[in-house]
Amino acid sequence: MTATPGTLPAPDPRPPAALYLHVPFCVSLCPYCDFVVVAGAATRGPASRVSAFVEALEVELRLRADALDAAFGRPSSGSRPPLASVYLGGGTPSLLPPDDVARLLGLAGSRFGLVGGAEVTLEANPGPDERGDAAALARAGVNRLSLGAQAMEDALLRRLGRRHSPDDVRAAVAEARAGGIASVSVDLLYDVPGQSLEAWQATLEGALELGVDHVSAYALTLDDPDAEGLTGPLGDHLPTRAGARRWREAAVREQDEDRASAQYRLAVARLAAAGFRGYEISNWARPGHESRHNLAYWRRLPHEAVGPGAHAFDGAVRRWNAARLDGYLAALSAASPSLPPGGSEAVHRAAAASEQAILGLRLDEGLGLGPASTEGSLLAPHLDWALDSGLLERFAGPAGEPRVRLTTDGRLLSNEIFARLV
Ligand code: SF4
């Protein structure tokens, strides 16, 4: 069998289809979190760095837009397509004043262009002092809210170091609906220490009772970014704090592969029964509520990204900003601002084929099988093995073309399959 993982990328850079803005502030730090986050005095009070950060983010947006103008022309020139999605992630972007969100979105629209009906997502925490004013956020241009619910059980939320209660999740969803947010997603966690299958079922039922449009369900991952060498001065992660490290070491001993598999299978069955499509390994949506922004990542479309630790891709090169806030602010707040520190790497054709295969297999739209290509034939033995093992299945695409996708067993063993495709 020969696999052609979609169209291989053009060697030349392409303009972005999507824009990510990373907002690194949280009220407090959850011990399992390895996102780029600062908390405490940096977030609230007289020493808050939020407004300095928003100004720096605007400067970075302008500098990145200048570079795109020079490479591809202005969005208004017709030579550069407008963005299909903008995503404010974090951290807790709902801590930003809605006026700041409006300013950032206005700048994104004027310098990058936005298609009519573009998806504009903002991540929010459900607590009453964190979720922001949904109506004001909707007026600012947000039309999709992604809520960090994680669990619908008090004891589990406390174990995870979360500040909110299940009632806060209910209130946040109700306010989002009343405020005019068109699409609401919740993030949920399984394989959490102390979380029985019944507790996971209760969380799923609690989320479904809210009438949300989209569910992201992630196994709690407790990787060590320090050990992976990601936390140096130019790294895209921050060093793990000692307290968080102790929490993780204890938590990992309570994780259980069999329980995690049972929890995942339960999510697959329950969400399908509720009318959600598992369009990606960890993501389910009612029809029309798939995350267009995240689909851009999984379809390997070029995307721009700003903020500390943010990752961008132009179809040929992956680039990231360093995670450390001080370096970020110093570069962008200087009298003559410059792009923040970070790194980049070119994605060569063989690596691009692997990436495209792995990302394609994350999706239920799967991977096309077609005419011979060097890259495709390198992957073919691994895809054959996965087919023979029942981890992949064949199906016909929209035009009747042959495709493969992961089975539920394959989704559970996806890391093993992906390791072979690298
Ligand atoms: S609220 Fe989210 S981003 Fe903030 S520390 Fe907790 S897990 Fe990380």
Residues whose N, C-alpha, C, O or C-beta is under 5 A from the ligand:
A	BS01	SF4	C26 S28 L29 C30 C33 F35 V37 G90 G91
